[in-house]
Amino acid sequence: MSFTRQDEIRPDDQYYWVTQNEDGSYTGVPKALEDKEESDQDGNPMYVKVLGTVDGKPAMVDSTERLITKGLKSQWIAKVNHNTNMTLIPTDWYVIRKVERNVDIPADVATYRANVIAWCTATKASITAVTTVEQLKEINLGVSI
């Protein structure tokens, strides 16, 4: 029988592999920060599978691309890139207008876009620099994957 202790705080599943113990407490193992090139049980490199042919029949075969499990840093950087792109979309038309018709981008829009891009660049640099899950959590407080 499993139960939850009222005084126990469950580790955040975004950062930890979490299991519940018999006494209702939790154990959290930090997820990997760095990307990992996968290998099979014999230590041989694993590759991304693609549709190919074997003996003239369709089959899944190895590509030349290594199979990589993304670590937390890569996942968070992808999220920051996505959020930045979504934030910039409403003002992208100013940039397109500038390129296509040479109409100046209003100063406030240019400043806003520059600030968003600067935030993105600084946040990604901070994520890249972390060495522990705890440091990553401090950067991303309030943002979820």
N, C-alpha and C positions, 0 to 999 in steps of 0.2 A: 504494500500500500504506500502510495506516495502522497505527500502533502506539502504545502508551502508554509515555511515559517514566516510569521508576520514581520519579523525584524530583518529578514534577509532581502537584499536588493539583488535582483537578477542582473548579471553582467549584460551589457549591450550586445545583442546579436550581430550588429554591424561590425564589431571589432573582435568578438570572441566566439569560439566554438563553445557552446554552453551545454552542460548536462546537469540534471537535478539529481542530488544524492538521496539516499534512503531517508535521511533525517530532514529532508525538505530544503537543505541548503543547496547552493549552486557551486559548480566548479566552472570557471571560465579559462579557456586556453587561448591566448592571443593568436589571431589569424596572422598569416605571413604578410610582412610589409612589402617585400620584394617579389618580383615576378620569378617564376621557377620554370626552367626548361624541364619537361617531364621525361622520365626514363622508365623502361619496363623493369620487372623484377630482377632481370639479369644485368641491369645497368645500361642497356642499349637505348639510344635516343628514340623518342617517339615522335611521330609526324602527324600532321593534320590529315585526316582521311578525306578523299574526294572520290566522286564517281568516275570509274574507269572501266576497263575491260580486263577480264582474265579468261583465257581460252575462248575468246570471241563472245563472251557473255558479260553483261553489266555486273560490276562488283565494286565494292569500296576498296580503294588502294591508297597507299601512302603518297602524299604529295612531297614536295621538297621543303615545305614549310614546317619548322619545328613546332611541336605542340607545347604551348606555354600557358601555365595557369597564372592569371593576373593576380598580383598582390594588392594589398589595400592602397598603396601609393598610386598605382596605375588606375585603380577603380575610382579613387577620389579625384585624381587629375582629370579623368574622363568626365566626371560629374561637374567639375568646375568649368571645363570647356563647354559642356552642354548648357549649363546655366548661363554662361557668358554669351554664347550664341543666341539663346532664347531672349536674353535681356537686350541684345543689340538688334534683333530682328525688326522691332517697330521703327527703328531709325535707319535701317539699311537702305531704304529708298532714297535717302539724301545722298548717300555715297554713290548709288547707281546713277542718280540724276547728275551728280558732279562728273562722273566718268562719261556718261552718254551725251550730256548737253552742256557741260562746263558751267553749271549753275552752282554757285558757292554754297557750301554747307553752313547753316547758321552757326555762329560762334558758340551758343549755348549747347547746341547739339554736338558740335565737335568736342567741346569740353567734356560733356557727359560721356561720349563714346571713349575718349581718352582715359577718363577716370575708371570706366568699367574695364577697359583693357589693362590698365595699370594694376587694378585690383586682381584681375585674373593672373597676370604675370607674377605678382608678389605672392599670391596664395599658392600657386604651383611651385614656386621656389621654396616656400615654407614646407610644403608637403614633401618635396624631394629631399629636404634636409633632415627630416625626422629620423630618429633611430629607434623609437619605441612607439608602441600603440598609444600609450598615455600622451605622448607629445602630439600624435596625430589627432587624438580626441580633443585636445585643447584648441587646435586650429579649427576643427570642424564643429565646434559646439553649436548646436542649433541648426545644423544642416544635415540632411539625411540622403543616403544613396537611394 
